[in-house]
Amino acid sequence: MITFGNTSYTLNQIRKGECNQLPNPYKEAFAFCKQWLNGKDSFVLQTSGSTGLPKKVTVSRVQLEESAKATKAFFGFNKGCKMLCCLDTEKVAGKMMLVRALEWEGELKVIPADSKPLKGFENEHFDFVALVPLQVENSLTSRNGTLVLNQIKNLIIGGAPITSRLREQLSRLSGRVFQTYGMTETLSHIALANLKNNGNLMYRTLPNVQVKVDDSNRLMILAPMAGNSWLQTNDIVKLESENAFTWKGRADHVVNSGGIKLHPEEIAAEIGGLMHLYFPHSMFFLTGIKDEKLGQALTLVIEGKENAEAGKLLLQKAKSLLPKFHNPKQILFFPQFKLTSSGKIDQLRTLAK
């Protein structure tokens, strides 16, 4: 059973295309489900564009089936599990929620992607929900949103790194909470990190997924959902075992400042607490800006109105918190960041302004 908005359909009704004028947000999702149930063999997906220009990727039905099978095995789900999809179903994360429901014969509710998606679900108990960090943060600002989060047995969060403060809040939830690692080419996640474990986030691979690193410590993946050929990523990691790794950041985001290579994503996680203290509720990222002396100056980019005094205090605190030469050298303020449709910060378009 899949419910689009307020209207529920059996799989047989979807297979036959028996829908009564579904609103626009659901038409594409319904069409995908109909194609799936009628045996379509290949599908075209679009990448989010958060790390480069968006592109289209053609994937096979078998790859999508393998991804759903691996997630089911990891969590141990049974037929009839209750699920919520509040992600863009035109992107891989949302589409995979549809595939999982169809393959697992689950009970899925599909609602439009929204920054506050859990409103109205106070009386629901879900077995499996996928959210992006912005949706989680917004839900935690209200009592009802926090109530719904506590009623989710298994929550996965992906699309962007989470702050240390958000991780601490998530550790207090009743259910299991995981950060995902994956991309369009791997058809959603191939590894999950338990957010309730202390220390650095360690990603453990799904069943039948193999990982290794190249000479530059960039992750390589061999997985059925990625086509069973080694996939070269641009993510720098540290292998902890044959099926576990910690993530450092993207190779194309590495900042070379005075000969020292810095990983902006890793440093962003370290200063998350300071950001909450001096710029609560502001989105931010770190990047390298051309500098005559250093080559690149590590720069903190913050969304919102400029606050020079708070910025000065933050930089001072960061210098004492971070390893030598790892602190941001300057701050840039932007009134409003550009975002992708999945809620990630679009750094390229933001900096182009």
C-alpha positions as CSV (number, residue, x, y, z in Angstrom):
1,M,0.0,0.0,0.0
2,I,1.3,3.4,-1.0
3,T,-0.4,6.6,0.1
4,F,0.2,9.7,-2.1
5,G,-0.9,12.7,0.1
6,N,-4.3,11.6,1.4
7,T,-5.1,8.9,-1.2
8,S,-4.0,5.3,-0.8
9,Y,-3.5,2.7,-3.6
10,T,-2.8,-1.0,-3.6
11,L,0.1,-2.2,-5.7
12,N,-2.4,-3.7,-8.1
13,Q,-4.1,-0.3,-8.6
14,I,-0.8,1.3,-9.2
15,R,0.2,-1.4,-11.7
16,K,-3.0,-0.7,-13.7
17,G,-2.6,3.1,-13.4
18,E,-5.9,3.5,-11.5
19,C,-5.4,7.0,-10.1
20,N,-7.9,9.8,-9.8
21,Q,-6.3,13.1,-10.8
22,L,-3.3,13.1,-8.5
23,P,-1.9,16.5,-7.7
24,N,1.3,17.5,-9.5
25,P,3.7,16.6,-6.6
26,Y,2.7,13.0,-6.9
27,K,2.3,12.3,-10.6
28,E,5.9,11.6,-11.3
29,A,6.2,9.3,-8.3
30,F,3.1,7.4,-9.2
31,A,4.3,7.0,-12.8
32,F,7.7,5.6,-11.5
33,C,5.9,3.1,-9.3
34,K,3.7,2.0,-12.2
35,Q,6.7,1.5,-14.5
36,W,8.5,-0.4,-11.7
37,L,5.5,-2.8,-11.1
38,N,5.2,-3.4,-14.9
39,G,8.8,-4.5,-15.1
40,K,10.7,-1.6,-16.6
41,D,14.4,-2.5,-16.9
42,S,16.3,0.8,-16.8
43,F,15.8,4.3,-15.3
44,V,17.4,7.7,-15.8
45,L,18.4,9.5,-12.5
46,Q,19.7,13.0,-12.1
47,T,22.5,13.9,-9.6
48,S,22.0,16.7,-7.1
49,G,24.6,19.0,-8.4
50,S,26.0,19.8,-5.0
51,T,29.6,19.0,-6.0
52,G,29.5,19.8,-9.7
53,L,27.2,20.3,-12.6
54,P,24.0,18.1,-12.4
55,K,24.2,15.1,-14.8
56,K,21.9,12.3,-15.8
57,V,22.8,8.7,-14.9
58,T,21.2,5.6,-16.4
59,V,20.9,2.6,-14.0
60,S,19.4,-0.8,-14.3
61,R,16.5,-2.3,-12.4
62,V,18.8,-4.9,-10.9
63,Q,21.0,-2.2,-9.4
64,L,18.0,-0.6,-7.7
65,E,16.8,-4.0,-6.5
66,E,20.3,-4.7,-5.0
67,S,20.3,-1.4,-3.1
68,A,16.9,-2.1,-1.6
69,K,17.9,-5.6,-0.7
70,A,21.1,-4.5,1.1
71,T,19.3,-1.9,3.2
72,K,16.6,-4.4,4.1
73,A,19.3,-6.9,5.2
74,F,21.1,-4.2,7.3
75,F,18.0,-3.2,9.2
76,G,16.2,-6.5,9.2
77,F,12.9,-5.1,7.9
78,N,9.8,-7.4,7.3
79,K,6.9,-7.2,5.0
80,G,4.5,-4.4,6.0
81,C,7.0,-2.1,7.6
82,K,5.7,1.5,7.9
83,M,7.7,4.1,6.0
84,L,7.6,7.8,5.3
85,C,9.0,9.5,2.1
86,C,9.3,13.3,2.4
87,L,12.2,13.7,-0.1
88,D,12.2,14.8,-3.7
89,T,11.1,11.7,-5.6
90,E,12.7,13.0,-8.8
91,K,16.1,12.5,-7.1
92,V,17.7,9.2,-6.1
93,A,17.1,9.4,-2.4
94,G,13.3,9.8,-2.9
95,K,13.1,7.3,-5.7
96,M,14.9,4.7,-3.5
97,M,12.2,5.1,-0.9
98,L,9.7,4.2,-3.5
99,V,11.7,1.2,-4.6
100,R,12.1,0.0,-1.1
101,A,8.4,0.2,-0.4
102,L,7.6,-1.7,-3.6
103,E,10.3,-4.4,-3.1
104,W,9.6,-4.8,0.7
105,E,5.8,-4.6,0.3
106,G,5.9,-1.9,2.9
107,E,3.3,0.7,3.8
108,L,4.6,4.0,2.5
109,K,3.3,7.5,2.9
110,V,4.6,9.9,0.2
111,I,4.4,13.7,0.9
112,P,6.1,16.6,-0.8
113,A,9.6,17.5,0.1
114,D,9.3,20.2,2.8
115,S,11.6,21.8,5.4
116,K,9.2,20.8,8.1
117,P,7.9,17.4,6.9
118,L,6.7,15.8,10.2
119,K,3.9,18.2,11.0
120,G,0.6,16.2,11.3
121,F,2.2,12.9,12.1
122,E,2.1,13.1,15.9
123,N,0.0,9.9,16.0
124,E,2.1,7.9,13.6
125,H,4.9,5.4,14.5
126,F,7.2,4.7,11.5
127,D,9.7,1.9,11.1
128,F,11.8,3.7,8.6
129,V,12.2,7.4,7.6
130,A,14.9,9.2,5.6
131,L,15.5,13.0,6.1
132,V,18.1,15.6,5.3
133,P,19.8,17.5,8.1
134,L,17.7,20.7,7.5
135,Q,14.5,18.7,8.0
136,V,15.8,17.2,11.2
137,E,16.9,20.5,12.6
138,N,13.6,22.2,11.8
139,S,11.7,19.3,13.4
140,L,13.7,19.5,16.6
141,T,12.6,23.1,17.1
142,S,9.1,22.1,18.0
143,R,7.7,19.8,20.6
144,N,5.5,18.0,18.1
145,G,8.4,17.5,15.7
146,T,10.6,16.1,18.4
147,L,7.7,13.8,19.4
148,V,7.5,12.4,15.9
149,L,11.2,11.9,15.7
150,N,11.1,9.9,18.9
151,Q,8.4,7.7,17.4
152,I,10.7,6.7,14.4
153,K,12.3,3.3,15.0
154,N,15.0,3.7,12.3
155,L,16.0,7.2,11.0
156,I,18.6,7.7,8.3
157,I,20.0,11.2,7.6
158,G,21.9,12.1,4.4
159,G,22.6,14.7,1.8
160,A,25.0,16.8,3.9
161,P,27.2,16.5,6.9
162,I,25.6,17.1,10.3
163,T,27.0,19.5,13.0
164,S,28.3,18.3,16.3
165,R,25.4,20.0,18.1
166,L,22.8,18.2,15.9
167,R,24.6,14.9,16.5
168,E,24.3,15.4,20.2
169,Q,20.6,16.2,20.0
170,L,20.0,13.1,17.8
171,S,21.8,10.9,20.3
172,R,18.9,11.5,22.7
173,L,16.2,10.1,20.4
174,S,14.6,6.8,21.2
175,G,15.2,5.0,17.9
176,R,18.2,4.1,15.9
177,V,19.8,7.0,14.0
178,F,22.3,6.8,11.2
179,Q,24.2,9.1,8.9
180,T,24.4,7.8,5.4
181,Y,27.3,7.7,2.9
182,G,26.4,7.4,-0.8
183,M,25.8,9.2,-4.1
184,T,23.5,8.9,-7.1
185,E,26.0,6.5,-8.7
186,T,25.7,4.1,-5.8
187,L,21.9,4.5,-5.7
188,S,21.6,6.1,-2.3
189,H,23.8,4.8,0.6
190,I,26.4,2.1,0.6
191,A,27.4,2.7,4.2
192,L,25.9,3.9,7.4
193,A,27.4,5.5,10.6
194,N,25.6,5.1,13.9
195,L,25.1,8.6,15.3
196,K,24.7,7.3,18.8
197,N,28.3,6.0,19.0
198,N,30.9,8.2,20.6
199,G,34.0,9.5,18.8
200,N,34.5,10.0,15.0
201,L,31.7,8.8,12.7
202,M,32.6,5.4,11.4
203,Y,30.8,4.2,8.4
204,R,30.1,0.5,8.0
205,T,29.3,-0.9,4.6
206,L,26.0,-2.6,3.6
207,P,26.1,-6.3,2.9
208,N,28.1,-7.3,-0.3
209,V,29.8,-3.9,-0.5
210,Q,33.6,-3.8,-0.7
211,V,35.8,-0.7,-0.2
212,K,39.4,0.3,-0.7
213,V,41.5,3.4,-1.2
214,D,43.8,4.6,-4.0
215,D,47.2,6.1,-3.6
216,S,45.6,9.5,-2.6
217,N,43.4,7.8,0.0
218,R,40.3,8.4,-2.1
219,L,37.6,5.8,-1.5
220,M,36.8,3.2,-4.2
221,I,33.6,1.1,-4.0
222,L,32.7,-2.3,-5.5
223,A,29.0,-3.0,-5.0
224,P,26.1,-4.6,-6.8
225,M,24.1,-1.4,-6.7
226,A,27.0,0.5,-8.4
227,G,27.2,-2.0,-11.3
228,N,29.8,-4.4,-9.9
229,S,32.8,-2.5,-11.2
230,W,35.1,-0.4,-9.0
231,L,33.8,3.1,-8.6
232,Q,36.3,5.8,-8.0
233,T,35.0,8.5,-5.7
234,N,36.5,11.9,-4.9
235,D,36.1,11.4,-1.1
236,I,39.2,11.1,1.1
237,V,38.8,8.5,3.8
238,K,40.7,6.5,6.4
239,L,40.0,2.8,6.2
240,E,39.4,1.4,9.7
241,S,38.8,-2.2,8.5
242,E,37.8,-4.1,5.3
243,N,34.2,-2.9,5.8
244,A,34.5,0.4,7.8
245,F,35.9,3.9,7.2
246,T,35.9,7.4,8.5
247,W,35.3,10.3,6.1
248,K,37.7,13.2,5.9
249,G,36.2,15.3,3.1
250,R,36.2,15.7,-0.7
251,A,39.5,15.8,-2.6
252,D,38.3,18.6,-4.8
253,H,37.5,20.7,-1.6
254,V,40.9,20.3,-0.1
255,V,42.4,23.7,0.7
256,N,46.2,24.1,0.3
257,S,47.1,26.9,2.7
258,G,50.8,27.6,2.9
259,G,51.6,24.0,1.9
260,I,49.3,22.5,4.5
261,K,46.4,20.5,3.1
262,L,43.1,21.1,5.0
263,H,39.8,19.3,4.8
264,P,37.0,21.9,5.1
265,E,34.3,19.4,6.0
266,E,36.4,17.9,8.9
267,I,37.1,21.4,10.3
268,A,33.4,22.4,9.9
269,A,32.5,19.5,12.2
270,E,35.0,20.7,14.8
271,I,33.6,24.3,14.9
272,G,30.0,23.3,14.8
273,G,29.6,24.2,18.5
274,L,31.1,27.6,18.0
275,M,28.8,28.3,15.1
276,H,25.8,27.5,17.2
277,L,27.1,29.8,20.0
278,Y,27.8,32.8,17.8
279,F,25.6,32.3,14.8
280,P,22.7,30.0,15.9
281,H,20.6,28.6,13.1
282,S,22.9,30.0,10.4
283,M,24.1,27.7,7.6
284,F,27.8,27.7,6.8
285,F,30.7,26.0,5.0
286,L,34.4,26.4,4.6
287,T,36.3,26.9,1.4
288,G,39.6,28.1,0.0
289,I,39.9,31.7,-1.3
290,K,42.9,32.8,-3.4
291,D,45.5,34.4,-1.2
292,E,48.9,35.9,-2.4
293,K,50.8,34.8,0.7
294,L,49.2,31.4,1.4
295,G,48.0,30.4,-2.0
296,Q,44.6,29.7,-0.5
297,A,43.2,31.1,2.7
298,L,40.7,28.9,4.6
299,T,37.5,31.0,4.6
300,L,34.4,30.5,6.7
301,V,31.3,31.4,4.6
302,I,28.1,32.2,6.7
303,E,24.6,32.8,5.6
304,G,22.9,35.8,7.1
305,K,23.5,39.4,8.1
306,E,27.1,40.4,8.7
307,N,28.1,40.5,12.4
308,A,31.8,41.5,12.6
309,E,32.0,41.4,16.4
310,A,30.6,37.9,16.7
311,G,32.8,36.8,13.7
312,K,35.9,38.1,15.4
313,L,35.2,36.2,18.6
314,L,34.5,33.0,16.7
315,L,37.8,33.2,14.9
316,Q,39.6,33.7,18.2
317,K,37.9,30.7,19.8
318,A,38.5,28.6,16.7
319,K,42.2,29.3,16.8
320,S,42.5,27.9,20.3
321,L,40.3,25.0,19.5
322,L,41.8,23.7,16.2
323,P,45.2,22.3,15.5
324,K,47.9,24.8,14.4
325,F,47.3,26.3,11.0
326,H,43.8,24.7,10.7
327,N,41.8,27.7,11.8
328,P,39.8,29.9,9.3
329,K,41.6,33.1,8.3
330,Q,38.6,35.1,7.4
331,I,34.8,35.2,7.2
332,L,32.5,36.0,4.3
333,F,28.8,36.7,4.8
334,F,26.1,36.0,2.2
335,P,22.4,37.1,2.7
336,Q,21.1,33.8,1.4
337,F,22.8,30.6,0.2
338,K,21.9,28.9,-3.0
339,L,20.5,25.3,-2.3
340,T,20.0,22.2,-4.4
341,S,16.6,20.7,-4.6
342,S,17.6,18.2,-1.9
343,G,18.5,20.9,0.5
344,K,22.2,20.8,0.2
345,I,24.3,24.0,0.1
346,D,25.2,24.7,-3.6
347,Q,28.7,26.1,-3.0
348,L,29.5,26.7,-6.6
349,R,26.4,28.8,-7.2
350,T,26.7,30.6,-3.8
351,L,30.3,31.6,-4.4
352,A,29.5,32.7,-8.0
353,K,27.3,35.5,-6.6
